[in-house]
Amino acid sequence: MKMAHICVRVKDLDASLAFYQKAFDFEVSRRRDFPESKFTLVYLTLAGDDYELELTYNYDHEAYDLGNGYGHIAISVDDLEALHEKHQAAGFNVTDLKGLPGTDPSYYFIVDPDGYKIEVIRA
């Protein structure tokens, strides 16, 4: 067994695609449109990884309530500081670099257009 994908529901598919592609270089691995049922599924992957992020777009749906149970998606990178600087320069909603108590900075958070948090961690 292995993990296949995680799904997040998005209000604006174009804005979400632009965010994930610009912020992390995600590529669309497949897209499935179901106009008769009024939804679209777009699967995104990172180069060299087969785990997918599924963006589910339900036509004409209001913004989603994220609730208090969702935590975050995590993406590991080799050069944490460089990507952090890139995200800041692009105007994305990012936190400062952080570390667990008593440790050097090893992660930060960035927020997507729907308010989902993504933790970016040092590989």
Backbone hydrogen bonds in HBPLUS format (Angstrom, degrees):
<---DONOR---> <-ACCEPTOR-->    atom                        ^
c    i                          cat <-CA-CA->   ^        H-A-AA   ^      H-
h    n   atom  resd res      DA  || num        DHA   H-A  angle D-A-AA Bond
n    s   type  num  typ     dist DA aas  dist angle  dist       angle   num
A0052-GLU N   A0004-ALA O   3.10 MM  48  6.39 169.6  2.11 144.0 147.4     1
A0006-ILE N   A0052-GLU O   3.05 MM  46  6.61 143.9  2.19 150.9 160.0     2
A0054-GLU N   A0006-ILE O   2.72 MM  48  5.90 176.1  1.72 165.8 166.0     3
A0008-VAL N   A0054-GLU O   2.92 MM  46  6.32 158.2  1.97 171.7 177.5     4
A0056-THR N   A0008-VAL O   2.94 MM  48  6.14 168.1  1.96 149.6 153.1     5
A0010-VAL N   A0056-THR O   2.90 MM  46  6.02 161.3  1.93 151.4 155.4     6
A0016-SER N   A0012-ASP O   3.01 MM   4  6.25 161.7  2.04 157.4 163.1     7
A0017-LEU N   A0013-LEU O   2.86 MM   4  6.04 166.4  1.88 156.6 160.2     8
A0018-ALA N   A0014-ASP O   2.98 MM   4  6.11 164.2  2.00 147.8 152.5     9
A0019-PHE N   A0015-ALA O   2.97 MM   4  6.16 156.7  2.03 145.0 151.4    10
A0020-TYR N   A0016-SER O   3.02 MM   4  6.27 173.7  2.03 162.3 160.5    11
A0021-GLN N   A0017-LEU O   2.95 MM   4  5.99 155.7  2.01 151.1 158.3    12
A0022-LYS N   A0018-ALA O   2.89 MM   4  5.86 159.1  1.93 146.1 152.3    13
A0023-ALA N   A0019-PHE O   2.76 MM   4  5.71 169.3  1.77 160.3 164.2    14
A0024-PHE N   A0020-TYR O   3.19 MM   4  5.60 153.1  2.27 123.4 131.2    15
A0026-PHE N   A0020-TYR O   3.33 MM   6  5.81 169.9  2.34 131.4 129.0    16
A0025-ASP N   A0021-GLN O   2.97 MM   4  4.42 132.8  2.20 115.7 122.0    17
A0027-GLU N   A0045-THR O   2.83 MM  18  5.42 164.7  1.85 157.2 162.0    18
A0045-THR N   A0027-GLU O   2.87 MM  18  5.42 155.1  1.93 151.3 159.1    19
A0029-SER N   A0043-TYR O   2.75 MM  14  5.56 159.1  1.79 145.4 152.4    20
A0043-TYR N   A0030-ARG O   2.85 MM  13  5.33 177.2  1.85 164.2 165.2    21
A0032-ARG N   A0041-LEU O   2.79 MM   9  5.14 165.5  1.81 156.4 160.6    22
A0041-LEU N   A0032-ARG O   2.85 MM   9  5.14 166.4  1.87 150.4 154.9    23
A0034-PHE N   A0039-PHE O   2.86 MM   5  5.35 148.9  1.95 161.0 170.0    24
A0037-SER N   A0034-PHE O   2.98 MM   3  5.42 138.5  2.15 111.2 122.7    25
A0038-LYS N   A0034-PHE O   2.83 MM   4  5.91 107.4  2.36 140.0 158.7    26
A0039-PHE N   A0034-PHE O   3.23 MM   5  5.35 161.9  2.27 124.7 130.0    27
A0059-TYR N   A0038-LYS O   2.99 MM  21  5.30 149.2  2.08 129.0 137.9    28
A0040-THR N   A0057-TYR O   2.86 MM  17  5.16 150.5  1.95 142.7 152.6    29
A0057-TYR N   A0040-THR O   2.87 MM  17  5.16 175.6  1.87 162.4 163.9    30
A0042-VAL N   A0055-LEU O   2.97 MM  13  5.16 159.3  2.02 145.5 152.2    31
A0055-LEU N   A0042-VAL O   2.76 MM  13  5.16 170.8  1.77 158.4 160.1    32
A0044-LEU N   A0053-LEU O   2.84 MM   9  5.07 158.0  1.89 140.1 147.7    33
A0053-LEU N   A0044-LEU O   2.90 MM   9  5.07 158.4  1.95 143.2 150.5    34
A0049-ASP N   A0046-LEU O   3.00 MM   3  5.44 151.6  2.08 145.8 141.9    35
A0061-HIS N   A0058-ASN O   3.27 MM   3  5.77 134.3  2.49 146.7 138.5    36
A0073-ILE N   A0117-LYS O   3.16 MM  44  6.59 155.3  2.22 146.1 150.2    37
A0119-GLU N   A0073-ILE O   2.64 MM  46  6.04 160.0  1.68 165.4 167.8    38
A0075-ILE N   A0119-GLU O   2.84 MM  44  6.27 156.4  1.89 165.7 173.4    39
A0121-ILE N   A0075-ILE O   2.94 MM  46  6.20 158.9  1.98 143.9 150.9    40
A0077-VAL N   A0121-ILE O   2.88 MM  44  6.24 154.5  1.95 167.0 175.5    41
A0123-ALA N   A0077-VAL O   2.69 MM  46  5.06 153.4  1.76 148.4 143.7    42
A0083-LEU N   A0079-ASP O   3.20 MM   4  6.47 166.0  2.22 156.1 159.5    43
A0084-HIS N   A0080-LEU O   2.94 MM   4  6.08 156.4  1.99 150.5 158.0    44
A0085-GLU N   A0081-GLU O   2.96 MM   4  6.18 159.8  2.00 148.6 153.3    45
A0086-LYS N   A0082-ALA O   2.97 MM   4  6.22 155.5  2.04 144.4 151.5    46
A0087-HIS N   A0083-LEU O   2.87 MM   4  6.10 160.6  1.91 152.7 157.1    47
A0088-GLN N   A0084-HIS O   2.94 MM   4  6.18 157.3  1.99 149.6 155.9    48
A0089-ALA N   A0085-GLU O   2.89 MM   4  6.06 165.7  1.91 152.0 156.0    49
A0090-ALA N   A0086-LYS O   2.97 MM   4  6.15 142.2  2.11 142.9 153.1    50
A0092-PHE N   A0087-HIS O   3.12 MM   5  5.54 152.8  2.19 168.7 163.2    51
A0091-GLY N   A0088-GLN O   2.98 MM   3  5.22 154.9  2.05 106.6 114.7    52
A0111-VAL N   A0093-ASN O   2.98 MM  18  5.55 145.6  2.10 152.5 163.1    53
A0095-THR N   A0109-PHE O   2.89 MM  14  5.44 149.6  1.99 154.7 160.3    54
A0098-LYS N   A0107-TYR O   2.69 MM   9  5.39 164.9  1.71 167.8 171.0    55
A0106-SER N   A0098-LYS O   2.61 MM   8  6.07 148.0  1.71 153.5 152.0    56
A0107-TYR N   A0098-LYS O   3.13 MM   9  5.39 147.7  2.24 150.4 152.5    57
A0103-THR N   A0100-LEU O   2.87 MM   3  5.42 145.5  1.99 156.5 151.3    58
A0122-ARG N   A0106-SER O   3.00 MM  16  5.44 151.8  2.08 156.4 154.5    59
A0108-TYR N   A0120-VAL O   3.04 MM  12  5.43 140.8  2.20 140.5 152.3    60
A0120-VAL N   A0108-TYR O   2.80 MM  12  5.43 172.2  1.80 166.0 168.8    61
A0110-ILE N   A0118-ILE O   2.96 MM   8  5.32 153.2  2.04 146.8 155.4    62
A0118-ILE N   A0110-ILE O   2.81 MM   8  5.32 153.7  1.88 162.0 169.6    63
A0112-ASP N   A0116-TYR O   2.94 MM   4  5.40 162.9  1.97 152.8 156.5    64
A0115-GLY N   A0112-ASP O   2.97 MM   3  5.33 164.8  1.99 119.1 123.9    65
